[in-house]
């Protein structure tokens, strides 16, 4: 359960960064953040 809470907190932080980057139209940063989420998720499966 503790790992899920930690992952959820990180996910929320990254989603907020993605939202901000989208607002700023910084699509390269959005792509980088999404790639990080994918890698982290794949690593945890």
C-alpha positions, 0 to 999 in steps of 0.5 A, spaced: 500 500 500 505 504 501 508 504 494 501 505 491 501 512 495 508 514 493 506 512 486 500 516 486 503 522 489 509 522 484 503 521 479 499 527 481 506 531 481 507 529 474 500 531 472 500 538 474 507 539 471 504 536 464 498 541 465 502 547 466 507 545 460 500 544 456 498 551 458 505 554 456 505 550 449 511 546 451 510 540 448 517 537 448 516 538 456 510 534 455 513 529 451 518 528 456 514 527 462 509 522 459 515 518 457 518 518 464 511 516 466 511 510 461 518 508 464 516 508 471 510 505 470 513 499 466 518 499 471 513 498 477 509 492 473 
